[in-house]
Amino acid sequence: MAIWRACSRAERQTSVMALTPMPRNVAAFLLPLLAAAAAPLGVGAALAVGATAYGGCAVAVG
């Protein structure tokens, strides 16, 4: 019997499932920092960062 068959299915999926929320977590951390960095340029610049992120997400998902 192969060693990977000795493990349960849940044990094999754990490492993959742990990586799934990583892009969302990184974006949730970095995009507000980018907006804060752009804020001294004006409110419009900070909102432009948010609009660009939202538009990029819509294109990536759609």
N, CA, C and O atoms as CSV, one atom per row, in Angstrom:
chain,resi,resn,atom,element,x,y,z
A,1,MET,N,N,0.853,-1.177,0.000
A,1,MET,CA,C,0.000,0.000,0.000
A,1,MET,C,C,0.899,1.241,0.000
A,1,MET,O,O,1.871,1.314,0.753
A,2,ALA,N,N,0.576,2.175,-0.821
A,2,ALA,CA,C,1.353,3.411,-0.882
A,2,ALA,C,C,1.166,4.208,0.399
A,2,ALA,O,O,0.110,4.163,1.030
A,3,ILE,N,N,2.202,4.931,0.767
A,3,ILE,CA,C,2.141,5.678,2.030
A,3,ILE,C,C,1.088,6.784,2.008
A,3,ILE,O,O,0.499,7.095,3.043
A,4,TRP,N,N,0.847,7.376,0.846
A,4,TRP,CA,C,-0.149,8.446,0.800
A,4,TRP,C,C,-1.549,7.910,1.001
A,4,TRP,O,O,-2.436,8.661,1.406
A,5,ARG,N,N,-1.774,6.641,0.732
A,5,ARG,CA,C,-3.095,6.057,0.967
A,5,ARG,C,C,-3.325,5.771,2.443
A,5,ARG,O,O,-4.468,5.626,2.877
A,6,ALA,N,N,-2.256,5.690,3.213
A,6,ALA,CA,C,-2.402,5.427,4.642
A,6,ALA,C,C,-2.967,6.645,5.367
A,6,ALA,O,O,-3.598,6.500,6.414
A,7,CYS,N,N,-2.751,7.829,4.833
A,7,CYS,CA,C,-3.276,9.052,5.438
A,7,CYS,C,C,-4.735,9.231,5.025
A,7,CYS,O,O,-5.149,8.821,3.941
A,8,SER,N,N,-5.486,9.843,5.902
A,8,SER,CA,C,-6.873,10.113,5.541
A,8,SER,C,C,-6.926,11.245,4.525
A,8,SER,O,O,-5.964,11.996,4.366
A,9,ARG,N,N,-8.033,11.355,3.857
A,9,ARG,CA,C,-8.198,12.397,2.841
A,9,ARG,C,C,-8.109,13.789,3.457
A,9,ARG,O,O,-7.534,14.700,2.861
A,10,ALA,N,N,-8.674,13.951,4.641
A,10,ALA,CA,C,-8.642,15.250,5.308
A,10,ALA,C,C,-7.215,15.663,5.634
A,10,ALA,O,O,-6.879,16.843,5.529
A,11,GLU,N,N,-6.382,14.729,6.020
A,11,GLU,CA,C,-4.993,15.061,6.329
A,11,GLU,C,C,-4.243,15.514,5.088
A,11,GLU,O,O,-3.375,16.382,5.180
A,12,ARG,N,N,-4.554,14.953,3.942
A,12,ARG,CA,C,-3.880,15.348,2.702
A,12,ARG,C,C,-4.347,16.711,2.224
A,12,ARG,O,O,-3.574,17.428,1.589
A,13,GLN,N,N,-5.576,17.089,2.506
A,13,GLN,CA,C,-6.119,18.353,2.031
A,13,GLN,C,C,-5.763,19.526,2.937
A,13,GLN,O,O,-5.919,20.679,2.534
A,14,THR,N,N,-5.301,19.264,4.120
A,14,THR,CA,C,-5.069,20.330,5.090
A,14,THR,C,C,-4.101,21.380,4.567
A,14,THR,O,O,-4.373,22.575,4.683
A,15,SER,N,N,-2.985,20.963,3.998
A,15,SER,CA,C,-2.006,21.950,3.549
A,15,SER,C,C,-2.541,22.779,2.382
A,15,SER,O,O,-2.264,23.975,2.299
A,16,VAL,N,N,-3.287,22.173,1.500
A,16,VAL,CA,C,-3.850,22.917,0.372
A,16,VAL,C,C,-4.921,23.884,0.856
A,16,VAL,O,O,-4.977,25.027,0.404
A,17,MET,N,N,-5.762,23.435,1.761
A,17,MET,CA,C,-6.837,24.287,2.256
A,17,MET,C,C,-6.297,25.459,3.061
A,17,MET,O,O,-6.947,26.502,3.131
A,18,ALA,N,N,-5.135,25.316,3.665
A,18,ALA,CA,C,-4.557,26.403,4.438
A,18,ALA,C,C,-4.077,27.530,3.528
A,18,ALA,O,O,-4.025,28.682,3.959
A,19,LEU,N,N,-3.727,27.226,2.287
A,19,LEU,CA,C,-3.224,28.243,1.364
A,19,LEU,C,C,-4.327,28.987,0.629
A,19,LEU,O,O,-4.072,30.040,0.046
A,20,THR,N,N,-5.530,28.471,0.644
A,20,THR,CA,C,-6.602,29.071,-0.150
A,20,THR,C,C,-6.922,30.514,0.234
A,20,THR,O,O,-7.092,31.332,-0.669
A,21,PRO,N,N,-7.015,30.879,1.506
A,21,PRO,CA,C,-7.351,32.275,1.819
A,21,PRO,C,C,-6.165,33.233,1.736
A,21,PRO,O,O,-6.322,34.425,2.000
A,22,MET,N,N,-4.999,32.743,1.379
A,22,MET,CA,C,-3.803,33.586,1.398
A,22,MET,C,C,-3.907,34.822,0.493
A,22,MET,O,O,-3.567,35.913,0.951
A,23,PRO,N,N,-4.357,34.713,-0.763
A,23,PRO,CA,C,-4.462,35.930,-1.584
A,23,PRO,C,C,-5.399,36.974,-0.992
A,23,PRO,O,O,-5.116,38.170,-1.059
A,24,ARG,N,N,-6.508,36.534,-0.417
A,24,ARG,CA,C,-7.439,37.484,0.208
A,24,ARG,C,C,-6.793,38.156,1.411
A,24,ARG,O,O,-6.941,39.363,1.600
A,25,ASN,N,N,-6.079,37.387,2.222
A,25,ASN,CA,C,-5.454,37.953,3.412
A,25,ASN,C,C,-4.366,38.954,3.047
A,25,ASN,O,O,-4.247,40.004,3.679
A,26,VAL,N,N,-3.576,38.635,2.035
A,26,VAL,CA,C,-2.514,39.549,1.610
A,26,VAL,C,C,-3.124,40.828,1.048
A,26,VAL,O,O,-2.654,41.925,1.350
A,27,ALA,N,N,-4.154,40.695,0.240
A,27,ALA,CA,C,-4.805,41.875,-0.332
A,27,ALA,C,C,-5.475,42.709,0.761
A,27,ALA,O,O,-5.436,43.938,0.710
A,28,ALA,N,N,-6.080,42.060,1.734
A,28,ALA,CA,C,-6.732,42.790,2.819
A,28,ALA,C,C,-5.715,43.536,3.676
A,28,ALA,O,O,-6.066,44.504,4.352
A,29,PHE,N,N,-4.477,43.102,3.653
A,29,PHE,CA,C,-3.428,43.782,4.407
A,29,PHE,C,C,-2.760,44.882,3.578
A,29,PHE,O,O,-2.533,45.984,4.076
A,30,LEU,N,N,-2.450,44.586,2.326
A,30,LEU,CA,C,-1.664,45.513,1.518
A,30,LEU,C,C,-2.466,46.673,0.927
A,30,LEU,O,O,-1.975,47.800,0.874
A,31,LEU,N,N,-3.679,46.408,0.490
A,31,LEU,CA,C,-4.435,47.478,-0.178
A,31,LEU,C,C,-4.772,48.647,0.747
A,31,LEU,O,O,-4.677,49.792,0.306
A,32,PRO,N,N,-5.158,48.424,1.996
A,32,PRO,CA,C,-5.337,49.587,2.878
A,32,PRO,C,C,-4.029,50.349,3.123
A,32,PRO,O,O,-4.037,51.569,3.285
A,33,LEU,N,N,-2.907,49.619,3.149
A,33,LEU,CA,C,-1.621,50.310,3.292
A,33,LEU,C,C,-1.324,51.174,2.076
A,33,LEU,O,O,-0.827,52.291,2.214
A,34,LEU,N,N,-1.624,50.667,0.892
A,34,LEU,CA,C,-1.437,51.467,-0.318
A,34,LEU,C,C,-2.345,52.687,-0.328
A,34,LEU,O,O,-1.929,53.776,-0.724
A,35,ALA,N,N,-3.583,52.502,0.108
A,35,ALA,CA,C,-4.519,53.631,0.161
A,35,ALA,C,C,-4.055,54.665,1.185
A,35,ALA,O,O,-4.178,55.868,0.956
A,36,ALA,N,N,-3.521,54.196,2.312
A,36,ALA,CA,C,-3.004,55.129,3.325
A,36,ALA,C,C,-1.791,55.880,2.803
A,36,ALA,O,O,-1.601,57.056,3.113
A,37,ALA,N,N,-0.968,55.200,2.010
A,37,ALA,CA,C,0.202,55.862,1.427
A,37,ALA,C,C,-0.222,56.910,0.397
A,37,ALA,O,O,0.450,57.929,0.238
A,38,ALA,N,N,-1.320,56.669,-0.294
A,38,ALA,CA,C,-1.800,57.605,-1.309
A,38,ALA,C,C,-2.646,58.726,-0.709
A,38,ALA,O,O,-2.901,59.727,-1.379
A,39,ALA,N,N,-3.083,58.578,0.532
A,39,ALA,CA,C,-3.974,59.558,1.154
A,39,ALA,C,C,-3.393,60.970,1.231
A,39,ALA,O,O,-4.145,61.931,1.065
A,40,PRO,N,N,-2.088,61.141,1.476
A,40,PRO,CA,C,-1.578,62.522,1.494
A,40,PRO,C,C,-1.730,63.257,0.157
A,40,PRO,O,O,-1.694,64.486,0.110
A,41,LEU,N,N,-1.898,62.503,-0.909
A,41,LEU,CA,C,-2.101,63.121,-2.222
A,41,LEU,C,C,-3.532,63.617,-2.393
A,41,LEU,O,O,-3.824,64.376,-3.317
A,42,GLY,N,N,-4.412,63.192,-1.511
A,42,GLY,CA,C,-5.810,63.610,-1.553
A,42,GLY,C,C,-6.735,62.416,-1.381
A,42,GLY,O,O,-6.344,61.264,-1.572
A,43,VAL,N,N,-7.948,62.722,-1.020
A,43,VAL,CA,C,-8.937,61.663,-0.816
A,43,VAL,C,C,-9.182,60.901,-2.110
A,43,VAL,O,O,-9.383,59.687,-2.098
A,44,GLY,N,N,-9.164,61.610,-3.208
A,44,GLY,CA,C,-9.390,60.976,-4.506
A,44,GLY,C,C,-8.348,59.920,-4.824
A,44,GLY,O,O,-8.668,58.899,-5.433
A,45,ALA,N,N,-7.112,60.151,-4.421
A,45,ALA,CA,C,-6.047,59.169,-4.675
A,45,ALA,C,C,-6.286,57.895,-3.881
A,45,ALA,O,O,-6.110,56.792,-4.398
A,46,ALA,N,N,-6.690,58.046,-2.618
A,46,ALA,CA,C,-6.983,56.876,-1.798
A,46,ALA,C,C,-8.185,56.110,-2.357
A,46,ALA,O,O,-8.186,54.879,-2.381
A,47,LEU,N,N,-9.199,56.839,-2.801
A,47,LEU,CA,C,-10.365,56.176,-3.399
A,47,LEU,C,C,-10.014,55.524,-4.735
A,47,LEU,O,O,-10.595,54.502,-5.100
A,48,ALA,N,N,-9.080,56.104,-5.452
A,48,ALA,CA,C,-8.642,55.509,-6.722
A,48,ALA,C,C,-7.954,54.173,-6.487
A,48,ALA,O,O,-8.108,53.249,-7.286
A,49,VAL,N,N,-7.191,54.058,-5.393
A,49,VAL,CA,C,-6.575,52.769,-5.052
A,49,VAL,C,C,-7.661,51.731,-4.818
A,49,VAL,O,O,-7.570,50.610,-5.320
A,50,GLY,N,N,-8.692,52.098,-4.055
A,50,GLY,CA,C,-9.795,51.172,-3.799
A,50,GLY,C,C,-10.557,50.806,-5.058
A,50,GLY,O,O,-10.920,49.646,-5.254
A,51,ALA,N,N,-10.800,51.792,-5.915
A,51,ALA,CA,C,-11.527,51.520,-7.159
A,51,ALA,C,C,-10.723,50.625,-8.079
A,51,ALA,O,O,-11.280,49.748,-8.738
A,52,THR,N,N,-9.413,50.841,-8.128
A,52,THR,CA,C,-8.556,49.993,-8.961
A,52,THR,C,C,-8.542,48.563,-8.449
A,52,THR,O,O,-8.614,47.618,-9.234
A,53,ALA,N,N,-8.451,48.401,-7.127
A,53,ALA,CA,C,-8.470,47.062,-6.545
A,53,ALA,C,C,-9.805,46.366,-6.812
A,53,ALA,O,O,-9.843,45.184,-7.155
A,54,TYR,N,N,-10.897,47.112,-6.651
A,54,TYR,CA,C,-12.211,46.540,-6.899
A,54,TYR,C,C,-12.380,46.145,-8.369
A,54,TYR,O,O,-12.906,45.075,-8.676
A,55,GLY,N,N,-11.933,47.012,-9.262
A,55,GLY,CA,C,-12.017,46.714,-10.690
A,55,GLY,C,C,-11.143,45.542,-11.070
A,55,GLY,O,O,-11.536,44.711,-11.889
A,56,GLY,N,N,-9.953,45.464,-10.480
A,56,GLY,CA,C,-9.063,44.332,-10.761
A,56,GLY,C,C,-9.656,43.024,-10.286
A,56,GLY,O,O,-9.495,41.993,-10.940
A,57,CYS,N,N,-10.330,43.053,-9.168
A,57,CYS,CA,C,-10.984,41.844,-8.657
A,57,CYS,C,C,-12.130,41.436,-9.571
A,57,CYS,O,O,-12.315,40.250,-9.846
A,58,ALA,N,N,-12.895,42.405,-10.040
A,58,ALA,CA,C,-14.021,42.104,-10.918
A,58,ALA,C,C,-13.538,41.482,-12.235
A,58,ALA,O,O,-14.180,40.581,-12.774
A,59,VAL,N,N,-12.413,41.966,-12.741
A,59,VAL,CA,C,-11.860,41.419,-13.993
A,59,VAL,C,C,-11.302,40.018,-13.765
A,59,VAL,O,O,-11.478,39.134,-14.602
A,60,ALA,N,N,-10.622,39.814,-12.618
A,60,ALA,CA,C,-10.007,38.517,-12.328
A,60,ALA,C,C,-11.070,37.438,-12.108
A,60,ALA,O,O,-10.901,36.297,-12.539
A,61,VAL,N,N,-12.145,37.796,-11.447
A,61,VAL,CA,C,-13.190,36.814,-11.134
A,61,VAL,C,C,-14.093,36.587,-12.344
A,61,VAL,O,O,-14.493,35.459,-12.631
A,62,GLY,N,N,-14.402,37.653,-13.036
A,62,GLY,CA,C,-15.359,37.614,-14.137
A,62,GLY,C,C,-14.815,36.970,-15.321
A,62,GLY,O,O,-15.504,36.860,-16.335
